[in-house]
Amino acid sequence: METIEYLDSRVEHSGTTYSLVRADTEKFLCVRGDAEGFAKLAFQQDDAKYFPLNAHNAAELRKRLEWLNAKPCGLQTSFGYGDRLGLATPGHIQAARGKNIAALFAQQSVRENARTGRTPQQVMDDAMWGVFQCGWRDAWGADADHLKTTQDIAPFIAAGYTFFTVDPGEFVDNDAPTDSRATLEQKANALPWDVLNDSLENLRARYLNQTFALDDLQIQLTDESLLRAIVKYGRAVAHAVTMFQEIARQKNNAAFDFEVSVDETELPTDIAEHFYFANELQRLNVRVTSLAPRFIGRFEKGVDYIGDLDALAENLNQHARIARHFNYKLSLHSGSDKLSVYPLFASATQNLAHVKTAGTSYLEALRTIANVNPKLFREILTQARERYPLDRATYHVSADVERVRAESELSDAQLSELLNEFDAREVLHVTFGSALHEFGNRIHATLRAHENEYADTLQKHFEKHLAPFTKSA
Ligand SMILES: [Zn+2]
């Protein structure tokens, strides 16, 4: 069998040599030396044994090479790379090298796992094989994204995730800003005070008739604004506490990163509300690593920010001041392609920041396919235009499918231009589940056969994302 070795992967450890090789488009783990414990020998040449990249062999390899295990990244500036196809880590690594930005190469939400049919373990293993292939030795993390219930937690713990993003969005009361006084009082009294280890009377005593000074940001709550804040977020605080305690219990006191995100809720998080939320989490001994408020304006998937950038800059500055006060990172979700926002975000947070991207690596996969397999791209485009009205339902997107040109109007050379257009990006982005369902095998085969093109395309794309956060030494 003709094999090509990935030279960066080759490593000798305790007398055994490991590397990743490719035979045709399939990859194998090559072991020279102690191969005890690896399973399903595929073939053997001289002293080299070749094994498939399955879950068993991934587990055995990470037992031996400790840098293949995900680790918490704490308060270091960090970037999350979602990879729905399980093929993007080498490209992410090409972009991340030398940037001094902690990388979360495994990151998948429960919702994405449902749509892609992948398990937390598969997502972790795919990222790990990429880390191995490229010889990445720096720490890297794994984000269990948008966990909503305590039942969501266990499979991510079992797979070794290190970063837990808890989404208590379903507990946020969006009527709070407009409720009558009587309704607010009634809802406030009904909060889960036992979980909050608190009472309305004690809470009022802690917040009213005083000014919280965070540098030059002054926060004051009136009885009414306090009531609205606790009605809006009180149950979300309680749920975050419950989730934190459950993760800590299942982690057996091992360290982990903990993020709270309310980015997918309807209303922006105001500054006093953010302060209340953070202050309560601190009081309840929740160690927050990062927090994603809902910022003003629109953060749609796979496209730049929609809204007033000056107003956003001020909004980010205020949220960042709270994050610095409580010593956690401010987190930006739906961070793909927000190129006009990153410089503002980096400066507001002074790099005490986390950015999360997901769909944009899929869009770069489509850009690669448009270049190397136009026939397949044409089929994906046609399906996306048909499916968009249905598939957009669970997303915040505003693309008009009428503005996306049909494949019949485009030459092969023009296909990849669609990936630079607002409407086409959103339409192709939110239909990824349908595309994978129909064309998954062909998408994978194309990208495997053109892995360098895909990695180079990702590198170019992510270098633009990372540049604003690169510290000058
Ligand atoms: Zn999010």
Residues whose N, C-alpha, C, O or C-beta is under 5 A from the ligand:
A	BS01	ZN	D263 H333 S334
